[in-house]
Amino acid sequence: MSAFLNAERVRLDAPVVFWGRISAIRDLGVRDGWSRWRADVAVLRAFRPAGHPPEKAMLQGMFTDDAVNVPEGGLTLNIRPVGGAAGVVFAESFQGAAMDWIDERGIVAVMKETRQALAGLGADDLKTLRCAEQDRTRQIELYDEILKYLRGRP
């Protein structure tokens, strides 16, 4: 449960959420056991914030094969981008650090499970998550919007 709560806290805090497709990746090298990357991502649909998003985002992040080797104040979760891949991006901004990425493969099942788990959290779990009821409602509405978008894609 704690892994879910940690991931959900990151997603709740993300000011930018969008559906995108990676068009280019640049390797920025390895530092402290983390492979750093920068990616150009075509923004196909913005969910948060509402309005007119840019056509492209430039995200940065890092990944490691050593789950224990997590630097303090790291830029992102363990995100390993793949050129041409599409998915939902949770980010600091359209020109910043990627906070989480849910790949299009199996995303409907992941979104449904995440939505269901969030809806089923008890008061103690919400407190651990530092999540008010209105935050939970807003996040469930976001997942519903993402699922609706995914059902309507060609």
PyMOL commands that place a pseudoatom at each C-alpha (Angstrom):
pseudoatom trace, name=CA, resn=MET, resi=1, chain=A, elem=C, hetatm=0, pos=[0.000, 0.000, 0.000]
pseudoatom trace, name=CA, resn=SER, resi=2, chain=A, elem=C, hetatm=0, pos=[2.843, 2.417, 0.764]
pseudoatom trace, name=CA, resn=ALA, resi=3, chain=A, elem=C, hetatm=0, pos=[4.158, 2.211, -2.840]
pseudoatom trace, name=CA, resn=PHE, resi=4, chain=A, elem=C, hetatm=0, pos=[0.673, 3.124, -4.098]
pseudoatom trace, name=CA, resn=LEU, resi=5, chain=A, elem=C, hetatm=0, pos=[0.413, 6.009, -1.613]
pseudoatom trace, name=CA, resn=ASN, resi=6, chain=A, elem=C, hetatm=0, pos=[3.858, 7.325, -2.604]
pseudoatom trace, name=CA, resn=ALA, resi=7, chain=A, elem=C, hetatm=0, pos=[3.034, 7.182, -6.325]
pseudoatom trace, name=CA, resn=GLU, resi=8, chain=A, elem=C, hetatm=0, pos=[-0.364, 8.762, -5.769]
pseudoatom trace, name=CA, resn=ARG, resi=9, chain=A, elem=C, hetatm=0, pos=[1.158, 11.605, -3.725]
pseudoatom trace, name=CA, resn=VAL, resi=10, chain=A, elem=C, hetatm=0, pos=[3.425, 12.406, -6.696]
pseudoatom trace, name=CA, resn=ARG, resi=11, chain=A, elem=C, hetatm=0, pos=[0.442, 12.358, -9.069]
pseudoatom trace, name=CA, resn=LEU, resi=12, chain=A, elem=C, hetatm=0, pos=[-1.658, 14.561, -6.771]
pseudoatom trace, name=CA, resn=ASP, resi=13, chain=A, elem=C, hetatm=0, pos=[1.161, 17.126, -6.615]
pseudoatom trace, name=CA, resn=ALA, resi=14, chain=A, elem=C, hetatm=0, pos=[1.718, 17.258, -10.401]
pseudoatom trace, name=CA, resn=PRO, resi=15, chain=A, elem=C, hetatm=0, pos=[0.573, 20.653, -11.727]
pseudoatom trace, name=CA, resn=VAL, resi=16, chain=A, elem=C, hetatm=0, pos=[0.692, 19.370, -15.323]
pseudoatom trace, name=CA, resn=VAL, resi=17, chain=A, elem=C, hetatm=0, pos=[-0.966, 16.164, -16.588]
pseudoatom trace, name=CA, resn=PHE, resi=18, chain=A, elem=C, hetatm=0, pos=[-1.197, 15.339, -20.292]
pseudoatom trace, name=CA, resn=TRP, resi=19, chain=A, elem=C, hetatm=0, pos=[-1.322, 12.590, -22.911]
pseudoatom trace, name=CA, resn=GLY, resi=20, chain=A, elem=C, hetatm=0, pos=[1.826, 12.681, -25.008]
pseudoatom trace, name=CA, resn=ARG, resi=21, chain=A, elem=C, hetatm=0, pos=[4.043, 10.771, -27.418]
pseudoatom trace, name=CA, resn=ILE, resi=22, chain=A, elem=C, hetatm=0, pos=[7.847, 10.803, -27.121]
pseudoatom trace, name=CA, resn=SER, resi=23, chain=A, elem=C, hetatm=0, pos=[9.378, 12.103, -30.344]
pseudoatom trace, name=CA, resn=ALA, resi=24, chain=A, elem=C, hetatm=0, pos=[13.062, 12.312, -29.345]
pseudoatom trace, name=CA, resn=ILE, resi=25, chain=A, elem=C, hetatm=0, pos=[15.253, 11.308, -26.404]
pseudoatom trace, name=CA, resn=ARG, resi=26, chain=A, elem=C, hetatm=0, pos=[18.684, 12.635, -25.486]
pseudoatom trace, name=CA, resn=ASP, resi=27, chain=A, elem=C, hetatm=0, pos=[20.957, 10.762, -23.098]
pseudoatom trace, name=CA, resn=LEU, resi=28, chain=A, elem=C, hetatm=0, pos=[22.456, 13.199, -20.568]
pseudoatom trace, name=CA, resn=GLY, resi=29, chain=A, elem=C, hetatm=0, pos=[24.836, 10.656, -19.040]
pseudoatom trace, name=CA, resn=VAL, resi=30, chain=A, elem=C, hetatm=0, pos=[25.045, 8.854, -15.725]
pseudoatom trace, name=CA, resn=ARG, resi=31, chain=A, elem=C, hetatm=0, pos=[25.534, 10.501, -12.349]
pseudoatom trace, name=CA, resn=ASP, resi=32, chain=A, elem=C, hetatm=0, pos=[25.413, 8.752, -8.972]
pseudoatom trace, name=CA, resn=GLY, resi=33, chain=A, elem=C, hetatm=0, pos=[24.121, 5.577, -10.625]
pseudoatom trace, name=CA, resn=TRP, resi=34, chain=A, elem=C, hetatm=0, pos=[21.223, 7.345, -12.375]
pseudoatom trace, name=CA, resn=SER, resi=35, chain=A, elem=C, hetatm=0, pos=[20.912, 7.587, -16.161]
pseudoatom trace, name=CA, resn=ARG, resi=36, chain=A, elem=C, hetatm=0, pos=[19.618, 11.058, -16.955]
pseudoatom trace, name=CA, resn=TRP, resi=37, chain=A, elem=C, hetatm=0, pos=[17.574, 11.918, -20.013]
pseudoatom trace, name=CA, resn=ARG, resi=38, chain=A, elem=C, hetatm=0, pos=[15.746, 14.733, -21.776]
pseudoatom trace, name=CA, resn=ALA, resi=39, chain=A, elem=C, hetatm=0, pos=[12.828, 14.009, -24.108]
pseudoatom trace, name=CA, resn=ASP, resi=40, chain=A, elem=C, hetatm=0, pos=[10.753, 15.966, -26.585]
pseudoatom trace, name=CA, resn=VAL, resi=41, chain=A, elem=C, hetatm=0, pos=[7.131, 14.964, -26.180]
pseudoatom trace, name=CA, resn=ALA, resi=42, chain=A, elem=C, hetatm=0, pos=[4.241, 15.842, -28.493]
pseudoatom trace, name=CA, resn=VAL, resi=43, chain=A, elem=C, hetatm=0, pos=[1.363, 17.063, -26.308]
pseudoatom trace, name=CA, resn=LEU, resi=44, chain=A, elem=C, hetatm=0, pos=[-1.775, 15.418, -27.682]
pseudoatom trace, name=CA, resn=ARG, resi=45, chain=A, elem=C, hetatm=0, pos=[-4.235, 16.289, -24.888]
pseudoatom trace, name=CA, resn=ALA, resi=46, chain=A, elem=C, hetatm=0, pos=[-3.841, 18.292, -21.690]
pseudoatom trace, name=CA, resn=PHE, resi=47, chain=A, elem=C, hetatm=0, pos=[-5.850, 17.305, -18.628]
pseudoatom trace, name=CA, resn=ARG, resi=48, chain=A, elem=C, hetatm=0, pos=[-4.277, 19.701, -16.128]
pseudoatom trace, name=CA, resn=PRO, resi=49, chain=A, elem=C, hetatm=0, pos=[-4.184, 22.670, -16.373]
pseudoatom trace, name=CA, resn=ALA, resi=50, chain=A, elem=C, hetatm=0, pos=[-7.201, 23.344, -18.546]
pseudoatom trace, name=CA, resn=GLY, resi=51, chain=A, elem=C, hetatm=0, pos=[-6.676, 25.594, -21.522]
pseudoatom trace, name=CA, resn=HIS, resi=52, chain=A, elem=C, hetatm=0, pos=[-4.409, 25.626, -24.531]
pseudoatom trace, name=CA, resn=PRO, resi=53, chain=A, elem=C, hetatm=0, pos=[-1.253, 23.579, -23.962]
pseudoatom trace, name=CA, resn=PRO, resi=54, chain=A, elem=C, hetatm=0, pos=[1.876, 23.909, -26.058]
pseudoatom trace, name=CA, resn=GLU, resi=55, chain=A, elem=C, hetatm=0, pos=[2.248, 21.475, -28.961]
pseudoatom trace, name=CA, resn=LYS, resi=56, chain=A, elem=C, hetatm=0, pos=[5.495, 20.117, -27.495]
pseudoatom trace, name=CA, resn=ALA, resi=57, chain=A, elem=C, hetatm=0, pos=[6.864, 19.544, -24.044]
pseudoatom trace, name=CA, resn=MET, resi=58, chain=A, elem=C, hetatm=0, pos=[10.507, 19.064, -23.118]
pseudoatom trace, name=CA, resn=LEU, resi=59, chain=A, elem=C, hetatm=0, pos=[10.821, 16.825, -20.092]
pseudoatom trace, name=CA, resn=GLN, resi=60, chain=A, elem=C, hetatm=0, pos=[13.781, 15.583, -18.133]
pseudoatom trace, name=CA, resn=GLY, resi=61, chain=A, elem=C, hetatm=0, pos=[14.162, 12.672, -15.792]
pseudoatom trace, name=CA, resn=MET, resi=62, chain=A, elem=C, hetatm=0, pos=[16.274, 9.750, -14.764]
pseudoatom trace, name=CA, resn=PHE, resi=63, chain=A, elem=C, hetatm=0, pos=[16.198, 6.033, -14.187]
pseudoatom trace, name=CA, resn=THR, resi=64, chain=A, elem=C, hetatm=0, pos=[18.292, 3.412, -12.447]
pseudoatom trace, name=CA, resn=ASP, resi=65, chain=A, elem=C, hetatm=0, pos=[18.386, -0.346, -12.269]
pseudoatom trace, name=CA, resn=ASP, resi=66, chain=A, elem=C, hetatm=0, pos=[19.274, -0.038, -8.581]
pseudoatom trace, name=CA, resn=ALA, resi=67, chain=A, elem=C, hetatm=0, pos=[16.032, 0.759, -6.710]
pseudoatom trace, name=CA, resn=VAL, resi=68, chain=A, elem=C, hetatm=0, pos=[17.987, 1.346, -3.485]
pseudoatom trace, name=CA, resn=ASN, resi=69, chain=A, elem=C, hetatm=0, pos=[20.122, 4.073, -5.054]
pseudoatom trace, name=CA, resn=VAL, resi=70, chain=A, elem=C, hetatm=0, pos=[17.654, 6.978, -4.757]
pseudoatom trace, name=CA, resn=PRO, resi=71, chain=A, elem=C, hetatm=0, pos=[19.312, 10.411, -4.515]
pseudoatom trace, name=CA, resn=GLU, resi=72, chain=A, elem=C, hetatm=0, pos=[17.904, 12.925, -2.069]
pseudoatom trace, name=CA, resn=GLY, resi=73, chain=A, elem=C, hetatm=0, pos=[15.751, 15.472, -3.900]
pseudoatom trace, name=CA, resn=GLY, resi=74, chain=A, elem=C, hetatm=0, pos=[15.818, 13.418, -7.110]
pseudoatom trace, name=CA, resn=LEU, resi=75, chain=A, elem=C, hetatm=0, pos=[14.109, 14.862, -10.173]
pseudoatom trace, name=CA, resn=THR, resi=76, chain=A, elem=C, hetatm=0, pos=[11.699, 12.050, -10.860]
pseudoatom trace, name=CA, resn=LEU, resi=77, chain=A, elem=C, hetatm=0, pos=[10.509, 8.602, -10.175]
pseudoatom trace, name=CA, resn=ASN, resi=78, chain=A, elem=C, hetatm=0, pos=[12.307, 5.792, -11.961]
pseudoatom trace, name=CA, resn=ILE, resi=79, chain=A, elem=C, hetatm=0, pos=[11.131, 6.624, -15.520]
pseudoatom trace, name=CA, resn=ARG, resi=80, chain=A, elem=C, hetatm=0, pos=[12.828, 4.974, -18.500]
pseudoatom trace, name=CA, resn=PRO, resi=81, chain=A, elem=C, hetatm=0, pos=[11.534, 6.630, -21.708]
pseudoatom trace, name=CA, resn=VAL, resi=82, chain=A, elem=C, hetatm=0, pos=[11.134, 4.783, -25.007]
pseudoatom trace, name=CA, resn=GLY, resi=83, chain=A, elem=C, hetatm=0, pos=[11.095, 6.666, -28.319]
pseudoatom trace, name=CA, resn=GLY, resi=84, chain=A, elem=C, hetatm=0, pos=[7.655, 6.658, -29.946]
pseudoatom trace, name=CA, resn=ALA, resi=85, chain=A, elem=C, hetatm=0, pos=[5.912, 5.566, -26.743]
pseudoatom trace, name=CA, resn=ALA, resi=86, chain=A, elem=C, hetatm=0, pos=[2.721, 7.317, -25.681]
pseudoatom trace, name=CA, resn=GLY, resi=87, chain=A, elem=C, hetatm=0, pos=[1.224, 7.691, -22.256]
pseudoatom trace, name=CA, resn=VAL, resi=88, chain=A, elem=C, hetatm=0, pos=[-0.036, 9.927, -19.494]
pseudoatom trace, name=CA, resn=VAL, resi=89, chain=A, elem=C, hetatm=0, pos=[2.610, 12.287, -18.135]
pseudoatom trace, name=CA, resn=PHE, resi=90, chain=A, elem=C, hetatm=0, pos=[2.547, 13.849, -14.671]
pseudoatom trace, name=CA, resn=ALA, resi=91, chain=A, elem=C, hetatm=0, pos=[5.057, 16.709, -14.659]
pseudoatom trace, name=CA, resn=GLU, resi=92, chain=A, elem=C, hetatm=0, pos=[6.224, 19.882, -12.929]
pseudoatom trace, name=CA, resn=SER, resi=93, chain=A, elem=C, hetatm=0, pos=[5.571, 21.832, -16.124]
pseudoatom trace, name=CA, resn=PHE, resi=94, chain=A, elem=C, hetatm=0, pos=[5.571, 21.403, -19.888]
pseudoatom trace, name=CA, resn=GLN, resi=95, chain=A, elem=C, hetatm=0, pos=[9.274, 22.343, -19.754]
pseudoatom trace, name=CA, resn=GLY, resi=96, chain=A, elem=C, hetatm=0, pos=[10.401, 20.584, -16.591]
pseudoatom trace, name=CA, resn=ALA, resi=97, chain=A, elem=C, hetatm=0, pos=[10.879, 17.383, -14.697]
pseudoatom trace, name=CA, resn=ALA, resi=98, chain=A, elem=C, hetatm=0, pos=[8.684, 14.381, -15.380]
pseudoatom trace, name=CA, resn=MET, resi=99, chain=A, elem=C, hetatm=0, pos=[7.197, 13.177, -12.109]
pseudoatom trace, name=CA, resn=ASP, resi=100, chain=A, elem=C, hetatm=0, pos=[5.462, 10.031, -13.364]
pseudoatom trace, name=CA, resn=TRP, resi=101, chain=A, elem=C, hetatm=0, pos=[4.653, 8.315, -16.653]
pseudoatom trace, name=CA, resn=ILE, resi=102, chain=A, elem=C, hetatm=0, pos=[2.015, 5.656, -17.299]
pseudoatom trace, name=CA, resn=ASP, resi=103, chain=A, elem=C, hetatm=0, pos=[2.698, 3.942, -20.615]
pseudoatom trace, name=CA, resn=GLU, resi=104, chain=A, elem=C, hetatm=0, pos=[-0.162, 3.354, -23.051]
pseudoatom trace, name=CA, resn=ARG, resi=105, chain=A, elem=C, hetatm=0, pos=[0.281, -0.413, -22.821]
pseudoatom trace, name=CA, resn=GLY, resi=106, chain=A, elem=C, hetatm=0, pos=[-2.282, -1.545, -20.282]
pseudoatom trace, name=CA, resn=ILE, resi=107, chain=A, elem=C, hetatm=0, pos=[-3.124, 2.013, -19.251]
pseudoatom trace, name=CA, resn=VAL, resi=108, chain=A, elem=C, hetatm=0, pos=[-6.895, 1.496, -19.102]
pseudoatom trace, name=CA, resn=ALA, resi=109, chain=A, elem=C, hetatm=0, pos=[-6.478, -1.282, -16.537]
pseudoatom trace, name=CA, resn=VAL, resi=110, chain=A, elem=C, hetatm=0, pos=[-3.943, 0.782, -14.566]
pseudoatom trace, name=CA, resn=MET, resi=111, chain=A, elem=C, hetatm=0, pos=[-6.227, 3.848, -14.542]
pseudoatom trace, name=CA, resn=LYS, resi=112, chain=A, elem=C, hetatm=0, pos=[-9.238, 1.784, -13.433]
pseudoatom trace, name=CA, resn=GLU, resi=113, chain=A, elem=C, hetatm=0, pos=[-7.260, 0.056, -10.665]
pseudoatom trace, name=CA, resn=THR, resi=114, chain=A, elem=C, hetatm=0, pos=[-5.733, 3.345, -9.491]
pseudoatom trace, name=CA, resn=ARG, resi=115, chain=A, elem=C, hetatm=0, pos=[-9.126, 5.062, -9.483]
pseudoatom trace, name=CA, resn=GLN, resi=116, chain=A, elem=C, hetatm=0, pos=[-10.696, 2.173, -7.548]
pseudoatom trace, name=CA, resn=ALA, resi=117, chain=A, elem=C, hetatm=0, pos=[-7.856, 2.064, -5.007]
pseudoatom trace, name=CA, resn=LEU, resi=118, chain=A, elem=C, hetatm=0, pos=[-8.024, 5.831, -4.456]
pseudoatom trace, name=CA, resn=ALA, resi=119, chain=A, elem=C, hetatm=0, pos=[-11.816, 5.730, -4.050]
pseudoatom trace, name=CA, resn=GLY, resi=120, chain=A, elem=C, hetatm=0, pos=[-11.476, 2.925, -1.486]
pseudoatom trace, name=CA, resn=LEU, resi=121, chain=A, elem=C, hetatm=0, pos=[-8.936, 4.617, 0.783]
pseudoatom trace, name=CA, resn=GLY, resi=122, chain=A, elem=C, hetatm=0, pos=[-9.973, 5.000, 4.402]
pseudoatom trace, name=CA, resn=ALA, resi=123, chain=A, elem=C, hetatm=0, pos=[-9.505, 8.063, 6.578]
pseudoatom trace, name=CA, resn=ASP, resi=124, chain=A, elem=C, hetatm=0, pos=[-6.118, 6.880, 7.916]
pseudoatom trace, name=CA, resn=ASP, resi=125, chain=A, elem=C, hetatm=0, pos=[-4.761, 6.279, 4.400]
pseudoatom trace, name=CA, resn=LEU, resi=126, chain=A, elem=C, hetatm=0, pos=[-5.981, 9.710, 3.268]
pseudoatom trace, name=CA, resn=LYS, resi=127, chain=A, elem=C, hetatm=0, pos=[-4.211, 11.236, 6.254]
pseudoatom trace, name=CA, resn=THR, resi=128, chain=A, elem=C, hetatm=0, pos=[-0.986, 9.373, 5.368]
pseudoatom trace, name=CA, resn=LEU, resi=129, chain=A, elem=C, hetatm=0, pos=[-1.394, 10.573, 1.777]
pseudoatom trace, name=CA, resn=ARG, resi=130, chain=A, elem=C, hetatm=0, pos=[-1.943, 14.145, 3.050]
pseudoatom trace, name=CA, resn=CYS, resi=131, chain=A, elem=C, hetatm=0, pos=[-5.051, 14.173, 0.868]
pseudoatom trace, name=CA, resn=ALA, resi=132, chain=A, elem=C, hetatm=0, pos=[-8.273, 16.022, 1.679]
pseudoatom trace, name=CA, resn=GLU, resi=133, chain=A, elem=C, hetatm=0, pos=[-11.573, 14.638, 0.425]
pseudoatom trace, name=CA, resn=GLN, resi=134, chain=A, elem=C, hetatm=0, pos=[-11.794, 17.373, -2.253]
pseudoatom trace, name=CA, resn=ASP, resi=135, chain=A, elem=C, hetatm=0, pos=[-8.303, 16.385, -3.491]
pseudoatom trace, name=CA, resn=ARG, resi=136, chain=A, elem=C, hetatm=0, pos=[-9.404, 12.769, -3.771]
pseudoatom trace, name=CA, resn=THR, resi=137, chain=A, elem=C, hetatm=0, pos=[-12.552, 13.829, -5.657]
pseudoatom trace, name=CA, resn=ARG, resi=138, chain=A, elem=C, hetatm=0, pos=[-10.486, 16.016, -8.012]
pseudoatom trace, name=CA, resn=GLN, resi=139, chain=A, elem=C, hetatm=0, pos=[-8.048, 13.164, -8.698]
pseudoatom trace, name=CA, resn=ILE, resi=140, chain=A, elem=C, hetatm=0, pos=[-10.842, 10.630, -9.326]
pseudoatom trace, name=CA, resn=GLU, resi=141, chain=A, elem=C, hetatm=0, pos=[-12.403, 13.119, -11.766]
pseudoatom trace, name=CA, resn=LEU, resi=142, chain=A, elem=C, hetatm=0, pos=[-9.010, 13.400, -13.499]
pseudoatom trace, name=CA, resn=TYR, resi=143, chain=A, elem=C, hetatm=0, pos=[-8.793, 9.610, -13.865]
pseudoatom trace, name=CA, resn=ASP, resi=144, chain=A, elem=C, hetatm=0, pos=[-12.372, 9.535, -15.206]
pseudoatom trace, name=CA, resn=GLU, resi=145, chain=A, elem=C, hetatm=0, pos=[-11.438, 12.217, -17.759]
pseudoatom trace, name=CA, resn=ILE, resi=146, chain=A, elem=C, hetatm=0, pos=[-8.351, 10.269, -18.835]
pseudoatom trace, name=CA, resn=LEU, resi=147, chain=A, elem=C, hetatm=0, pos=[-10.408, 7.061, -19.202]
pseudoatom trace, name=CA, resn=LYS, resi=148, chain=A, elem=C, hetatm=0, pos=[-13.034, 8.901, -21.259]
pseudoatom trace, name=CA, resn=TYR, resi=149, chain=A, elem=C, hetatm=0, pos=[-10.289, 10.266, -23.537]
pseudoatom trace, name=CA, resn=LEU, resi=150, chain=A, elem=C, hetatm=0, pos=[-8.729, 6.813, -23.934]
pseudoatom trace, name=CA, resn=ARG, resi=151, chain=A, elem=C, hetatm=0, pos=[-12.065, 5.251, -24.908]
pseudoatom trace, name=CA, resn=GLY, resi=152, chain=A, elem=C, hetatm=0, pos=[-12.554, 7.885, -27.625]
pseudoatom trace, name=CA, resn=ARG, resi=153, chain=A, elem=C, hetatm=0, pos=[-9.106, 7.562, -29.232]
pseudoatom trace, name=CA, resn=PRO, resi=154, chain=A, elem=C, hetatm=0, pos=[-8.872, 5.929, -32.663]
for i in range(1, 154): cmd.bond("trace and resi %d" % i, "trace and resi %d" % (i + 1))
show_as sticks, trace
zoom trace
